[in-house]
Amino acid sequence: MLKLDHLRLPVTDLARSRDWYVGTLGLTIEFEVPERRTVALQDGEGFAVFLQQAPTPVTPAGCA
């Protein structure tokens, strides 16, 4: 069975998004790469969410 282990999400406000995923979903910060404006967050099962600051506003692609 296929198992996803990570997901990359572009965000418009990295600090606010990081705080939301940590405070609301309980994810933990795995590591941060300030020069790439990226934060890796992890749940308790080994799934990682990579948040990356987008250079321009994020436009939904019709999928949520």
Secondary structure, 3 states (H helix, E strand, C coil): CCCCCEEEEEECCHHHHHHHHHHHHCCEEEEEEHHHCEEEEECCCCCEEEEEECCCCCCCCCCC
